[in-house]
Amino acid sequence: MTDIAQLNKLFFDRTDLEPARVESIVSDALHGADDGELFLEYRQSESFSFDDGKLKAASFDTSQGFGLRAISGEATGYGHASELSEDAIRRASDTVKAVRSGAAGQMETAPAATNQQLYVDDNPLQETPFETKVKLLQDIDAYARTKDPRVRQVMASLTGNWQAVEIMRSGGELAGDIRPLVRLSVSVVIGDNKHMESGSYGSGGRFGYDLLLAPETWQSHVDEALRQAHILLEADPAPAGEMQVVLGPGWPGILLHEAIGHGLEGDFNRKKTSVFSGLMGERVAAPGVTVVDDGVITDRRGSLSIDDEGTPTQSTTLIEDGILVAYMQDRMNARLMGTRSTGNGRRQSFAHQPMPRMRNTIMCAGKDHPEDILRSVKNGLYAVNFGGGQVDITNGKFVFSASEAYKIKDGAIGAPVKGATLIGSGFEVLKKVKAVGNDMEFDPGIGTCGKNGQLVPVGVGQPTLLIDGLTVGGTEALE
């Protein structure tokens, strides 16, 4: 865990806040409440966008503020401001007191502290000169155009964040974290005399810019984006109908995240609006399917040393060998459901209330060799990468577009196809998993999840999977 003295320099030494007086305000605001906290945040962020051979945009932003929350039963009072002053916190205190009931609540105990630290405290924005970041994007553009004369457009972006948070509970308990986050994205458009296609790739995580600045990193990103675009230039129209579908390892785990992961978040299940509500201890997936939400993987985009309520994160098994064994919980929903927080209480910023959110959601590796999985399919689709999608949490139904896919014919990977859309229900897809590969991979570190208007960084991962019967939307009949 980040040294609290380091955080105090940000939130107390350079402001008019005095820890003892702030603690008194917080304790008074939370007196008689069941739970709550003061969340302090300081954030620096920057972004660079390069397009058409030019730096199109560059931005730098510093923000700070607090959020004060009091919880009584299911009611929540929340006040926030970008002003770090005792007067502002006191005004927020007057607001949150309104939710307290007549009877004094039993304040939830503070989460047990740990010394885990999953990433460095260093600020990536200050480590690398502005000119170096711009040159990286210029080099990406030049390299892509040198690799293929058919390149029509190159777009590249570089983003970085440095977030410091400190959480104070009634009684003065403190927890804090410093979180770096960087990401590099590359997109290319190539064209021949007939048409144009695009490809993209990116990576990132909770580390500095050094890894992204290495030529072997950014050149591999350009190579992969070009490879995807080349494949689409040669691709046939996708087949349509119900068929066996093999999902590749890594980024296709986004389907797991959207179609299944959200349905396992505690708030949806407490309110009984999830398709998984009331199924604890029952079989919800095929044997061999184990799903975890892991917040403690070093340097990963979705990892957190503590969540935004001060709870140390953990690796939580959600589905074990096909049996539902846990939901992802923040403090409020865990208390109302008679269980404990799993360290999944997350918020976009001080201006937002925490709620149960995924971190790194992963389907664990199985025992099957990917080659054997593909050989078992007579006629089907191999989906390697995904684009956008839509999911209905209440019934688990989803629609996802495959940005890279291939026909499978008699156990062999065939021609690439484009325009493939996967349609189904996450609840049913879990039961149709017939083989789980031994090749689990993480996504490259690019995921961002939206829920109730809040965006947070996340990760996904999965091995090669065989789904025995999934509807594919396309334009050609399956041969």
Buried (B, 14 or more C-beta within 10 A) or exposed (E): BBEEEEBBEBBBEEBEBEEEEBBEBBBEBBBBBBBBBBBBBBBBBBBBBBBEEEBEEBEEEEBBBBBBBBBBBEEBBBBBBEEBEBEBBBBBBEBBBEBBEEEEBEBBEBBEBBEBBBBEBEBBBEBBEEEEBBEBBBBBBEBBBEBBEBBBBBBBBBBBBBBBBBBBBBEBBBBBBBBBBBBBBBBBBBBEEEEBBBBBBBBBBBBBBEBBBEEEBBBBBBBBBBBBBBBBBEBBEBBBEEBBBBBBBBBBBBBBBBBBBBBBBBBBBBEEEBBBBEBBEEBBBBEBBBBBBBBBBEBBBBBBBBBBBBBBBBBBBBBBBBBBBBBBBBBBBBBBBEBEBBBBBBBBBBBBBBBBBBBBBBBBBBEBBBEBBBEBBEBBBBBBBBEEBEBBBEBBBBBBBBBBBBBBBEBEBBEBBBBBBBEBBBBBBBBBBBBBBBBBBBBBBBBEBEBEEBEBBBBBBBBBBBBBBBBBBBEBEBE
